[in-house]
Amino acid sequence: MHSRLDMLGTRITPKLMALGLVGELLLLVALYLPAALGWAPRFRFAEAVVMTIAGILAFGSALVLSLEVAAEYQSRWARLAWLLLASSAALSLLKRCVGSPLFDFLMGGYRLSPLRGLLDNALVVPANLCLLGGLLAMWWSLRRLGLGFRIERRDYVMMAAIAALFLAMLLFRGSLSQGQSPYLISRLLQPLGLGLLAVISALAVALRRYTVRMGNGKLAKVISWLLFYALLRGVLVMLRSLLRPKLPLLLDSPSDLEAWAFDLLWQVVQWAAAIAAAYGAQLTVSAAAQLRQLREGKAAAVLA
């Protein structure tokens, strides 16, 4: 008998999540091009609907898959890791909802308002804490196997580059999107969230090396996509701070190329989380199948 995760793992695959990403990007490009070429007005409402639905599907898939993976594990630490990843996905899903561009049609200028920034960062920090906790729990569950591990020089180089990226953003936090927010809590939460992303990225680099050394390709892919998820978010925050003075003006122009490209890259972020969860589901399904085969083989040997 197959578990629910078996069915989800065969249906919600990394390939399906990647197709979801490509499909959304192609649809957004198709909606944007007529305005960029001057053939039609900007289909902003349609774009907002597509981005909102895609975000709900991506983070919703990550949430469901992470919960199902957690339910399959007997190891307390591995189960805790995936429960924390599920919590991070749930908070990110809520952030996607409160940050939906659809709100711009209800409240003018909502996406650039201090209120949106406050709500975003109030959800980002706990989501990052859950993601960090999930990676720490995963690292501890692997460390208990006692396989031995040593970080290589190239990993230190990558960790140093990550630290430099996030340190630069923290040093110039006044230019961040919430650097001039009227809410003190927003000005504090945004750099805290970035600091957590730096720690998450550095830990993911080390954890990825560990999984590669173990020869666990699917788990290495889970960590790689989580690393990509964290790093891309940090890079986009930096880009947002560089483009911040221009974006309000661009929103009044017919094509808004920079703002549109920025939104497009944020769509990649949400699907990266979904792809990581899908690889986690495949890893667990594969391990369960191998365990069943082992048990069936032992049972056949006893009967023989």
C-alpha positions as CSV (number, residue, x, y, z in Angstrom):
1,M,0.0,0.0,0.0
2,H,1.3,3.4,-0.9
3,S,1.3,6.3,1.5
4,R,-0.1,9.7,0.7
5,L,3.5,11.0,0.2
6,D,4.1,8.3,-2.4
7,M,1.2,9.8,-4.4
8,L,2.2,13.4,-3.8
9,G,5.8,12.6,-4.6
10,T,4.9,11.1,-8.0
11,R,2.6,14.0,-8.9
12,I,4.2,17.1,-7.4
13,T,7.7,16.5,-8.7
14,P,10.6,18.9,-9.2
15,K,10.0,18.8,-12.9
16,L,6.3,19.8,-12.4
17,M,7.4,22.7,-10.1
18,A,10.0,23.8,-12.7
19,L,7.3,23.7,-15.4
20,G,5.1,25.8,-13.1
21,L,7.9,28.4,-12.9
22,V,8.5,28.4,-16.7
23,G,4.8,28.6,-17.4
24,E,4.2,31.5,-15.1
25,L,7.2,33.4,-16.5
26,L,6.0,32.8,-20.1
27,L,2.5,33.9,-19.2
28,L,3.8,37.1,-17.6
29,V,6.0,37.8,-20.6
30,A,3.0,37.3,-22.9
31,L,1.0,39.8,-20.8
32,Y,3.8,42.4,-20.6
33,L,5.1,42.4,-24.2
34,P,2.1,44.1,-25.8
35,A,2.4,47.1,-23.4
36,A,6.2,47.2,-23.9
37,L,5.8,47.3,-27.6
38,G,3.1,49.9,-27.4
39,W,0.4,47.7,-28.9
40,A,-1.9,47.7,-25.8
41,P,-2.2,49.2,-22.3
42,R,-0.5,47.3,-19.5
43,F,-2.6,44.3,-18.2
44,R,-1.7,45.0,-14.6
45,F,-4.7,43.3,-13.1
46,A,-4.1,40.1,-15.1
47,E,-0.4,40.1,-14.1
48,A,-1.4,40.6,-10.4
49,V,-3.8,37.6,-10.6
50,V,-1.1,35.4,-12.2
51,M,1.6,36.3,-9.6
52,T,-0.8,35.8,-6.7
53,I,-2.1,32.4,-7.9
54,A,1.4,31.2,-8.7
55,G,2.7,32.3,-5.3
56,I,-0.1,30.5,-3.5
57,L,0.5,27.3,-5.6
58,A,4.3,27.4,-5.1
59,F,4.4,28.0,-1.3
60,G,1.3,25.9,-0.9
61,S,3.0,23.0,-2.6
62,A,6.1,23.5,-0.4
63,L,4.0,23.5,2.7
64,V,2.0,20.4,1.9
65,L,5.1,18.4,0.7
66,S,7.2,19.5,3.8
67,L,4.4,18.4,6.2
68,E,4.1,15.0,4.4
69,V,7.9,14.5,4.4
70,A,8.0,15.3,8.2
71,A,5.2,12.7,8.8
72,E,7.3,10.0,7.2
73,Y,10.4,10.4,9.3
74,Q,11.0,8.3,12.4
75,S,14.1,10.4,13.4
76,R,13.0,13.2,15.8
77,W,15.5,15.7,14.4
78,A,14.8,14.9,10.7
79,R,11.0,15.3,11.5
80,L,11.7,18.6,13.3
81,A,13.7,19.8,10.4
82,W,10.9,19.3,7.9
83,L,8.3,20.7,10.3
84,L,10.3,23.9,10.6
85,L,10.7,24.0,6.8
86,A,6.9,23.6,6.6
87,S,6.5,26.5,9.1
88,S,8.7,28.7,7.0
89,A,6.7,27.8,3.8
90,A,3.4,28.6,5.7
91,L,4.7,32.0,6.8
92,S,6.0,32.7,3.3
93,L,2.6,31.8,1.9
94,L,1.0,34.3,4.3
95,K,3.5,36.9,3.2
96,R,2.7,36.2,-0.4
97,C,-0.9,36.8,0.3
98,V,-0.5,40.1,2.3
99,G,2.0,41.3,-0.3
100,S,-0.2,40.4,-3.3
101,P,-0.1,43.1,-6.1
102,L,-3.9,42.7,-6.1
103,F,-4.0,45.0,-3.1
104,D,-2.8,47.8,-5.3
105,F,-6.2,47.8,-6.9
106,L,-7.9,48.1,-3.5
107,M,-5.4,50.5,-1.9
108,G,-3.5,52.8,-4.2
109,G,0.3,52.5,-3.8
110,Y,0.0,49.7,-1.2
111,R,3.0,47.8,-2.5
112,L,5.3,50.8,-2.0
113,S,3.7,51.8,1.3
114,P,5.3,51.5,4.8
115,L,2.4,49.3,5.9
116,R,3.2,46.7,3.3
117,G,6.9,46.8,4.4
118,L,5.9,46.4,8.0
119,L,3.7,43.4,7.3
120,D,6.3,41.8,5.0
121,N,9.1,42.0,7.5
122,A,6.9,40.9,10.4
123,L,6.5,37.7,8.5
124,V,10.0,37.4,6.9
125,V,11.9,37.3,10.2
126,P,10.0,34.4,11.7
127,A,10.0,32.6,8.3
128,N,13.8,33.0,8.2
129,L,14.1,31.8,11.8
130,C,12.1,28.6,10.9
131,L,14.3,28.1,7.8
132,L,17.4,28.5,9.9
133,G,16.1,26.1,12.5
134,G,15.2,23.6,9.9
135,L,18.7,23.6,8.4
136,L,20.2,23.3,11.9
137,A,18.0,20.4,12.8
138,M,18.9,18.7,9.4
139,W,22.6,19.3,10.1
140,W,22.3,17.8,13.6
141,S,20.4,14.7,12.3
142,L,23.1,14.1,9.8
143,R,26.0,14.8,12.2
144,R,24.6,12.1,14.5
145,L,25.4,9.6,11.8
146,G,29.1,10.2,12.6
147,L,30.3,10.1,9.0
148,G,32.9,12.8,9.5
149,F,33.0,16.1,7.6
150,R,35.4,18.8,6.6
151,I,34.6,22.1,4.9
152,E,36.8,22.7,1.8
153,R,38.6,25.9,0.9
154,R,36.2,26.8,-1.9
155,D,33.3,26.5,0.6
156,Y,35.0,29.1,2.8
157,V,35.5,31.3,-0.2
158,M,31.8,31.1,-1.0
159,M,30.8,31.7,2.6
160,A,33.1,34.8,2.7
161,A,31.5,36.1,-0.5
162,I,28.0,35.6,1.0
163,A,29.1,37.3,4.2
164,A,30.5,40.3,2.2
165,L,27.2,40.6,0.2
166,F,25.0,40.7,3.3
167,L,27.5,42.9,5.3
168,A,27.4,45.5,2.5
169,M,23.6,45.5,2.7
170,L,23.7,45.9,6.5
171,L,26.3,48.7,6.3
172,F,24.2,50.7,3.9
173,R,20.8,49.7,5.4
174,G,19.7,53.3,5.2
175,S,19.2,52.7,1.4
176,L,17.1,49.5,2.0
177,S,13.4,49.7,1.2
178,Q,12.6,50.0,4.9
179,G,15.6,52.2,5.8
180,Q,13.4,55.3,5.9
181,S,10.2,53.7,7.1
182,P,8.2,55.6,9.7
183,Y,7.9,52.4,11.7
184,L,10.9,51.7,13.9
185,I,10.1,48.0,13.9
186,S,10.4,47.8,10.1
187,R,13.8,49.5,10.2
188,L,14.9,46.9,12.8
189,L,13.3,43.8,11.3
190,Q,14.6,44.2,7.7
191,P,18.4,44.1,8.6
192,L,17.6,41.3,11.1
193,G,16.0,39.3,8.3
194,L,19.0,39.9,6.1
195,G,21.4,38.8,8.9
196,L,19.4,35.6,9.2
197,L,19.6,35.1,5.4
198,A,23.4,35.4,5.7
199,V,23.6,32.7,8.4
200,I,21.2,30.5,6.5
201,S,23.2,30.8,3.3
202,A,26.5,30.0,5.0
203,L,25.0,27.0,6.8
204,A,23.5,25.8,3.5
205,V,26.9,25.9,1.9
206,A,28.4,23.7,4.6
207,L,25.4,21.4,4.7
208,R,25.5,21.0,0.9
209,R,29.2,19.9,1.1
210,Y,28.2,17.4,3.8
211,T,25.4,15.8,1.7
212,V,27.7,15.7,-1.4
213,R,30.3,13.9,0.6
214,M,27.7,11.4,1.8
215,G,26.7,10.7,-1.8
216,N,23.1,11.7,-1.2
217,G,22.3,13.4,-4.4
218,K,18.7,14.2,-3.7
219,L,19.4,15.7,-0.3
220,A,22.2,17.8,-1.9
221,K,19.6,19.1,-4.4
222,V,17.3,20.0,-1.6
223,I,20.0,22.0,0.1
224,S,21.2,23.6,-3.2
225,W,17.7,24.9,-3.9
226,L,17.3,26.2,-0.4
227,L,20.7,27.9,-0.8
228,F,19.6,29.4,-4.1
229,Y,16.3,30.5,-2.4
230,A,18.1,32.4,0.3
231,L,20.8,33.9,-1.9
232,L,18.4,35.2,-4.5
233,R,16.3,36.8,-1.9
234,G,19.3,38.7,-0.6
235,V,20.4,39.7,-4.0
236,L,16.9,41.0,-4.8
237,V,16.8,43.0,-1.6
238,M,20.1,44.7,-2.7
239,L,18.8,45.4,-6.2
240,R,15.6,46.8,-4.6
241,S,17.7,49.2,-2.5
242,L,19.6,50.3,-5.6
243,L,16.5,50.8,-7.7
244,R,14.4,52.2,-4.9
245,P,14.7,55.9,-6.0
246,K,13.6,55.0,-9.5
247,L,10.8,52.5,-8.9
248,P,8.1,54.9,-7.9
249,L,8.6,56.9,-11.1
250,L,8.7,53.7,-13.2
251,L,5.3,52.7,-11.9
252,D,3.8,55.7,-13.8
253,S,5.3,54.7,-17.2
254,P,3.7,52.4,-19.6
255,S,6.2,49.6,-19.6
256,D,8.1,49.7,-16.2
257,L,10.8,47.4,-17.5
258,E,13.0,47.5,-14.3
259,A,10.1,47.1,-11.9
260,W,8.6,44.4,-14.0
261,A,11.9,42.5,-14.2
262,F,12.3,42.8,-10.5
263,D,8.8,41.3,-9.9
264,L,9.6,38.5,-12.3
265,L,12.7,37.5,-10.4
266,W,10.7,37.4,-7.2
267,Q,8.5,34.8,-8.8
268,V,11.6,32.6,-9.2
269,V,12.1,32.8,-5.4
270,Q,8.8,31.2,-4.5
271,W,9.2,28.3,-7.0
272,A,12.8,27.6,-5.7
273,A,11.2,26.8,-2.3
274,A,8.7,24.5,-4.0
275,I,11.4,22.7,-6.0
276,A,13.4,22.1,-2.8
277,A,10.4,20.6,-1.1
278,A,9.6,18.4,-4.2
279,Y,13.2,17.0,-4.1
280,G,12.7,16.3,-0.4
281,A,9.5,14.4,-1.1
282,Q,11.3,12.3,-3.8
283,L,14.1,11.6,-1.4
284,T,11.7,10.3,1.2
285,V,9.7,8.2,-1.2
286,S,12.8,6.7,-2.7
287,A,14.1,5.8,0.8
288,A,10.8,4.3,1.8
289,A,10.7,2.2,-1.4
290,Q,14.2,0.9,-0.8
291,L,13.2,0.0,2.8
292,R,10.1,-1.9,1.5
293,Q,12.2,-3.8,-1.0
294,L,14.7,-4.7,1.8
295,R,11.9,-6.0,4.0
296,E,10.3,-7.9,1.2
297,G,13.6,-9.5,0.4
298,K,14.2,-10.6,4.0
299,A,10.7,-12.0,4.2
300,A,11.2,-14.0,1.0
301,A,14.5,-15.3,2.3
302,V,12.8,-16.5,5.5
303,L,9.9,-18.2,3.6
304,A,12.4,-19.9,1.3
